[in-house]
Amino acid sequence: MKLLCSQSDLSTNLSLVSRAVPSRPNHPVLANILLQADAETNQVSLTAFDLSLGIRTSFSAEVWQGGAIALPAKLLVDITSRLPEGEITLDDEASVASTGEGLIVTLTPKSGCYQLRAMSAEDFPELPIIEDAEPIHLTAAALIEGLRGSLFATSADETKQVLTGVHLSVKQDTLEFGATDGHRLAVVETTNESPLGGSGELEVTVPSKALRELERMLAHHAADDAIALYLDQGQVIFEWQNQRLTSRTLEGQYPAYRQLIPRQFERQITVDRKQFLSTLERIAVLADQKNNIVKLTIDHASQELTLSCEAQEMGSGRESMPAEISGEDIEIAFNVKYLMEGLKALPSSEIQMHINQNLTPVIFTPLGGLKMTYLAMPVQLRS
Amino acid sequence: MKLLCSQSDLSTNLSLVSRAVPSRPNHPVLANILLQADAETNQVSLTAFDLSLGIRTSFSAEVWQGGAIALPAKLLVDITSRLPEGEITLDDEASVASTGEGLIVTLTPKSGCYQLRAMSAEDFPELPIIEDAEPIHLTAAALIEGLRGSLFATSADETKQVLTGVHLSVKQDTLEFGATDGHRLAVVETTNESPLGGSGELEVTVPSKALRELERMLAHHAADDAIALYLDQGQVIFEWQNQRLTSRTLEGQYPAYRQLIPRQFERQITVDRKQFLSTLERIAVLADQKNNIVKLTIDHASQELTLSCEAQEMGSGRESMPAEISGEDIEIAFNVKYLMEGLKALPSSEIQMHINQNLTPVIFTPLGGLKMTYLAMPVQLRS
């Protein structure tokens, strides 16, 4: 293998794939990035894989001699990212014979020479493929919206297994993202641009770690870029342009969350999202001192929503804001963290709260635009 | 006490002084910020003090009733910084009588009301003062230069006592900053703009924590702002405009570092500082894998400086750069961290290395401008 490429192409692509290199690999080869160079197409592909999450990217280079080799990820990323802009050659030829101690790759920037111990490409595990599957097509924008509105509500507790992922449901015309940690629930419905054939619905739960990487990789893509999504029960693959992300799926039955969402409500409140959120952030300073509980007082007569918190040892706070209120007065309390996280993820400038009683599920929806539903459970108000 | 001020004045000044609030206070009152309001001058001053470092600032406000009170630092800073721009009233009147449980301060922004438990101003310790001392006058620029060129070389090891501070020596026309952790030494000489009278020289060692806060506070000041410096053996005070920083000094004899600096050298190398530093950063990736040692090869014939590292298990690297070299060829090795930190702090685009033998102290100086000396000890080169 021998090739010439630009420092920026190599460094950018290395830093993308290196996110899938495990910090504590089970096998030494997993601490490497697989480099494959094709002399016919003049394409170089890089792959990292922790046996659950896999990322592959490719870019153009001048490939003098094709081949494949597994390169130490951390050293290569750290050195390449610190090199100045310019051309770099990568070569594993000369040194094999001379050292007799195994593979060495030589990295030659303009003014120096780095030799790194490498491993055989044959030791590197194959990325999973899904055969005979028809992809679902999504725009980058729809995928980003779905991830942004659901990922935050997954559980961070690894023992909760299926709840650490986002549940994707492919229906006739829609792709639905659902996430819950047992305390709150977020659901986003986006458009599936390739209506399903006779195969019915598909459902799969994808680890949030893989989806966070996907969100990061898509952040720099144009909103209407097409993303192909391949699903089966064990694997999911996202593919676009020169990049591919694969992930195993999570096993286990995902909760039937739709039945948790009430259909009728006794009270409805429309309020400015940013004002609600910034007020909560101030009240949270006091709530942090106690049990994280904030009280909402909904006053129909004055058409005002009041947030308050009493942290007896430290002090108390209270702020009011205008709201459009239908239904009777009520006092209701929430964990301030669940309220803030939901409000941050809701995509509209005004939001609606739909309330029945002070201990039944409360639904938050954006006003117009994206179809998102956020459910938070109120808590007992202790005085 | 009752006053009206702007959110931005209150928040900016609170965040400045809060740096001196201890994270684990020995006494409850130290977790507070002392607020003093003067109805005659319409000035509000804020003070925080951890019994070693003290910071005081003041700003203009509409003081309706003067007074002093100690306010809970964390709550006040966190709430005030999250409030929108606008007017705020602070008031400790009404609530004292009504609660009967001690002091409460009421913070009233435009759309809400916060009540925080406070403490009596009488419990708050007095900031130290230095009586009968003539101040030394410095510009902000000179002080920042001195701190920037010395603070990085102090020891982070609290058991090293006097080495955790910067040693300030006031001489007839100069103020010298010296710092060493036992492995390297940084010395900066700046101009003392108020020549001493008959009192001779003054020396004092100031904790680096206090000087880092000073550096941060001065970062937004004009280069020619005048800073007054009061010194005695137990305390040091920096004072400018509406701000003051006090610190206890460190006890113990500071090493006589001047005698460590050689006066004559057998070799001299002039090199571009940024190129030297960025090359070191790449070689450091390999050095990190082994013992942090980088080898410098100085070649008179080719007028080249070569940096290299062999990390046998991982690989090796080598880069060369042009240099102006006088004296014979030599190989010399350093801890890469000490070399990088010194090069970062040197203020010129080109620097000079002054070398005798491969195990004697090496001196780094900037070319032109500021008078800074950096001394690093070479290490044994193991092959």
HADDOCK unambig.tbl for C-alpha pairs under 7 A between the chains (distance, minus, plus):
assign (segid A and resid 75 and name CA) (segid B and resid 285 and name CA) 6.57 0.50 0.50
assign (segid A and resid 78 and name CA) (segid B and resid 285 and name CA) 6.44 0.50 0.50
assign (segid A and resid 79 and name CA) (segid B and resid 282 and name CA) 5.32 0.50 0.50
assign (segid A and resid 79 and name CA) (segid B and resid 285 and name CA) 6.40 0.50 0.50
assign (segid A and resid 82 and name CA) (segid B and resid 282 and name CA) 5.94 0.50 0.50
assign (segid A and resid 111 and name CA) (segid B and resid 319 and name CA) 5.87 0.50 0.50
assign (segid A and resid 111 and name CA) (segid B and resid 320 and name CA) 6.35 0.50 0.50
assign (segid A and resid 112 and name CA) (segid B and resid 318 and name CA) 5.50 0.50 0.50
assign (segid A and resid 112 and name CA) (segid B and resid 319 and name CA) 4.03 0.50 0.50
assign (segid A and resid 112 and name CA) (segid B and resid 320 and name CA) 6.42 0.50 0.50
assign (segid A and resid 113 and name CA) (segid B and resid 317 and name CA) 5.77 0.50 0.50
assign (segid A and resid 113 and name CA) (segid B and resid 318 and name CA) 5.43 0.50 0.50
assign (segid A and resid 113 and name CA) (segid B and resid 319 and name CA) 6.47 0.50 0.50
assign (segid A and resid 114 and name CA) (segid B and resid 316 and name CA) 5.71 0.50 0.50
assign (segid A and resid 114 and name CA) (segid B and resid 317 and name CA) 4.17 0.50 0.50
assign (segid A and resid 114 and name CA) (segid B and resid 318 and name CA) 6.39 0.50 0.50
assign (segid A and resid 115 and name CA) (segid B and resid 315 and name CA) 5.21 0.50 0.50
assign (segid A and resid 115 and name CA) (segid B and resid 316 and name CA) 5.18 0.50 0.50
assign (segid A and resid 115 and name CA) (segid B and resid 317 and name CA) 6.23 0.50 0.50
assign (segid A and resid 116 and name CA) (segid B and resid 314 and name CA) 5.96 0.50 0.50
assign (segid A and resid 116 and name CA) (segid B and resid 315 and name CA) 4.20 0.50 0.50
assign (segid A and resid 116 and name CA) (segid B and resid 316 and name CA) 6.52 0.50 0.50
assign (segid A and resid 117 and name CA) (segid B and resid 314 and name CA) 5.51 0.50 0.50
assign (segid A and resid 117 and name CA) (segid B and resid 315 and name CA) 5.58 0.50 0.50
assign (segid A and resid 282 and name CA) (segid B and resid 79 and name CA) 5.33 0.50 0.50
assign (segid A and resid 282 and name CA) (segid B and resid 82 and name CA) 5.94 0.50 0.50
assign (segid A and resid 285 and name CA) (segid B and resid 75 and name CA) 6.57 0.50 0.50
assign (segid A and resid 285 and name CA) (segid B and resid 78 and name CA) 6.45 0.50 0.50
assign (segid A and resid 285 and name CA) (segid B and resid 79 and name CA) 6.41 0.50 0.50
assign (segid A and resid 314 and name CA) (segid B and resid 116 and name CA) 5.95 0.50 0.50
assign (segid A and resid 314 and name CA) (segid B and resid 117 and name CA) 5.47 0.50 0.50
assign (segid A and resid 315 and name CA) (segid B and resid 115 and name CA) 5.21 0.50 0.50
assign (segid A and resid 315 and name CA) (segid B and resid 116 and name CA) 4.21 0.50 0.50
assign (segid A and resid 315 and name CA) (segid B and resid 117 and name CA) 5.56 0.50 0.50
assign (segid A and resid 316 and name CA) (segid B and resid 114 and name CA) 5.72 0.50 0.50
assign (segid A and resid 316 and name CA) (segid B and resid 115 and name CA) 5.17 0.50 0.50
assign (segid A and resid 316 and name CA) (segid B and resid 116 and name CA) 6.52 0.50 0.50
assign (segid A and resid 317 and name CA) (segid B and resid 113 and name CA) 5.77 0.50 0.50
assign (segid A and resid 317 and name CA) (segid B and resid 114 and name CA) 4.17 0.50 0.50
assign (segid A and resid 317 and name CA) (segid B and resid 115 and name CA) 6.22 0.50 0.50
assign (segid A and resid 318 and name CA) (segid B and resid 112 and name CA) 5.49 0.50 0.50
assign (segid A and resid 318 and name CA) (segid B and resid 113 and name CA) 5.43 0.50 0.50
assign (segid A and resid 318 and name CA) (segid B and resid 114 and name CA) 6.38 0.50 0.50
assign (segid A and resid 319 and name CA) (segid B and resid 111 and name CA) 5.86 0.50 0.50
assign (segid A and resid 319 and name CA) (segid B and resid 112 and name CA) 4.01 0.50 0.50
assign (segid A and resid 319 and name CA) (segid B and resid 113 and name CA) 6.45 0.50 0.50
assign (segid A and resid 320 and name CA) (segid B and resid 111 and name CA) 6.35 0.50 0.50
assign (segid A and resid 320 and name CA) (segid B and resid 112 and name CA) 6.41 0.50 0.50
